Amino acid sequence: MRFALVEQARNRLALIIVVVFVPVWTTLAFEVVTRIPVHFYVRPAARSVTMEGNVLTQITGALQALALIVGFMMFVATARSAPFDRRLVQAGYPRMCLALAKISSLVLVAAAVAAYATAWMHLFWRPQQQVFFAAGLFTGALIYGGIGVLLAAVLRSELAGMFLVIMISFIDLLLQNPISNPDADSAIVRYLPAYGAMQSAVAAGGLRLAPWSSLLLGAGWAAGSAAAGLTAFALRTRSHRADITTDDAGSGNLRLRGGEAAVTEPRSAAER
């Protein structure tokens, strides 16, 4: 757990992006985008809510910023710690502990970034349900953090991973913004990863409504993406552990099938 958090703290580029990019992007969205009224269909309330265009764009922009930042942080941390994680597994360290450490760091990072974005947006306007609004941003960050872990477990290139995180979040949230997509209330949009997070944030921002169904949908996507990422991580470490074979029954030494020594455990005098 401590190593996972240290790994996040060492990612200075991501920390700079969090501190600088979130305020700059949300401020520009609020000040530059048109303030014309925009109708957004809130499915949990089965009705449309009217919000100013700049506020709606700010919500969409905040979700996209959190998706990129948390997805990037979890992708980089998982990819860079992969060799160390494999050595720990080969040495007998429980994979469940490694998985719990990654989940814990993901939850802490997503909560911190979502709270930071909510506090900054609070300077411009006040959501009707502030806690649920922050929870919507939090679930969006969790979803893409899980996707980052999944991509790091199946891809070798950091560039490819970042490209996929950017494209998935771009398509996901662009289609849900009624300013960029007049058919944002299409039934197909419900199957996008951040649909529950977007519905929760908008409902909490413009209505006195507790969007439990949307939050549960977002939590389901977050749990699913995290489970997929951890499954890929477990399979990747399992394949390395399966390559370990006993050198011979008498010495108790372990070696890789390729011939490289991995772990050596001399037998005690009593066993001999």
N, C-alpha and C positions, 0 to 999 in steps of 0.2 A: 504493500500500500504506500509506504513512504517513498520507495523507489519510483512508483508510478507518478506520485505527485512531484517528485524532484524532476522527473523526466518532462513533465508539463512545464515546470518553472524554467527549465533550461531552454524551452522554445521561445526565445526572446522575440522573434518575428511575430509569432502568434499573439504574444502579450502586447506588443506595440499595436498590432491590428485591432485588438480588443479595445485598448485605451483610446486610440485615435479614430479608427474606421467607424465604429458604432456611433459616436457623437457626430462626426462629420456627415455621414450618410443620412442619419435620421434628421439632422438639422436641415440639410439641403432638401430632403424630401418634404419637410414641413414648410419651408420658406419659398421654395421655387415652384413646386407643383401647384396647379390651379386649385382654387377653393370651391369650385362648382359642386353642388350636391350630387352625390353618386348613390345609387341604390345597390345594396348588397343583400342577397338572399341568405338569411340565417336559418338553416334547416332545423336546428333544435326548437326554434320558436315558430317555425312554419310561417314566417313572414319576412318582409324585407325591412332593413333598417337604412335610414338615410344618413350618410356621413359626408363630410367635406372631402373632396378628392385628395387634398394634401394629407389629411389624417389617415385615410385608407392606404395611401401610398407609403406613409411612414410605418404603418403596421406591417405591410408587406415587406418593406425594406428591412425592418428590424428582424423579421423572421428569416429573411434570406441572409442577412449578415450573420445571425447566430448559427444558421445552418452551415455556412461556409467556414466560420471560425471554429466551431466545435468539431465539425467533420474533419477539418484540416488538422486540428490539434490531436485528435484521437488517431487519425491516420498516421501522422508523423511519429507519435509516441509508440504506437504498436509496431510500425515498420522498423524503427530504430532499435527497439528493445527485443526484436525477434531473436537474434542470435543468443542474447543473454537468457531469454526465456527458454530457449531450446536446451541450453546447457543446464539450467536449473531442473528441467524435466528429466534430462538424461541422468542427472545426479540423484533423482528420486524425489524432487520437490513436488508436492501435489499440484496438479494443474488447476484444481478447484480454487486453491488459494490465489493463483495468478489471475484466474477469471474474476474472482471477487474483487481483487485489487483494481482490475481494469474497470469493472462496473462502478466501484466506489469513486474512482477518479473521474469517470464520465459524469456521474451524478453531481459531484462537487463542482466540476468545471461548468456544467450546464446550468446549475443553480446560480453560481456566481455571475456568469455572463448574462443570464436572463434578468437577475435582480439589477445589474448595472444598466442594462438597456431600459428596463421599466422605470428606474429612477430618473434616467436622462429624459425619457419621453414625458415624464410627469412635469417637466419644466414647461412644456408647451400646451398640454391639455390633460384633463383628468378623466381616466376611464370610470365608467359607472361601477364596475366591480374590479377593483384594483388587484385583489389577490387572484381572482380567476384570470385576469388579464396576464399577470406574471406567470401563472400556471400554463397558459396557452403558449407563451414564448418558451417556457421551460420544456414542454413536451416536444416542441419543434426542434430545440437544440438536442434533446435526447435522441430523437429519431436519426438525425444526421450524424451524431456521434457514433451511434451503432453502425450506421452505414460506413463511416470512416474505419471502424475496426474491421468490418467485413472486407472492405476493399484492400486494407493493408495485409490481410491474411491470404488473399488470393492473387494479388498483383505484386510484381517485383519493382515496378517503376513508380517513384513518387510523382513524376509528372503525369503519368496515366491516371493515378489515383486522384490527384487534384483536379484533373480535367473532368473526370466522371462526377466528382462531388459538385463541381461548378455547374455542369450541364444538367444534372438531375434536379438540383435545387432551382436552377433558372427555369426549366420547363415546368416544374411543380408549381411554383408560386406565380409565374407569369400567367398561367392559365386560370388562376383563381382570382386575379385582380380584374374587376369589371371595367377598369379604365383601359386596360390593354386588351381585354377579351370581353366583348359584350355578352357572350354566352357563358359567362363564368358560373352560372347556376345550372349548367348542364349536368345530367346524371353521371356522366363519365368522370367528371372532376372528383366525385366522391371517392374514387379509387386511388387518388394521388396520395403520397406519403404524408404530406403536411396538411391535408384537408382538415383533419380534426383540430390541429393546432391553429389554423387560420380561422376556422369557424369559432373556436373558443375565444380567441383574441378579439375578433370583431364583435361577437355577442357580448362579451364582458366590457368592451369599450363603449358600445352604444346602447345597451339595454340593461335593465335591472333584472337580469336573468342569470341563473346559475347553469352554465352549459355543461352539465354532467355528462351527457351522452357524447358530446364532442371531445371532452377531456378523456373519457374512457377510450374513445376511438384513437386519439393521439397516443395514449398510454399503451394501447395494444400495438400500434405501429412501432413505438419505441421498444417495447419488450420483444417484438418480433425481429427488429433489426439487430438489437443487441444479442439475442439468442442465435441469429444466423452468424453474426460476427464471431461469437465465442465458439460456436460449433466448428467454423472454419479454422479458428485458432487451435482448437483441440485436435482436429484431424491433421493439421500440419505438424504439430508437435508429436502426435502419435506416430506418424510415419517415420520420424527420426528415431523415436524410441524403439520402434519395431526393428530397426536396422541393427540394434545392439544384440550381439549374440555372445554367449559365453565362450571364452577362449578355450578353456578345457575344464573338465569337471574337477581336476585336482587343484589347480592354482586359484580358481575363483576370480581370475582376472576377466574384465569385460572389454570388448573391442567392437569397433564398427566393422560391418562386412567389407568395407573398402580397405580394411587393414589398419585404419587410424585408431590409436588407443584413445578411449573416451573416459573410462572410469576404472580405477584400479583399487581393489579392496583386498589387501593381503589377508589371508586367513590367520586367525589367531593360533597361538601355540597349542591351546587346548583342543581346537578343532582338528589341527594336524595330528 
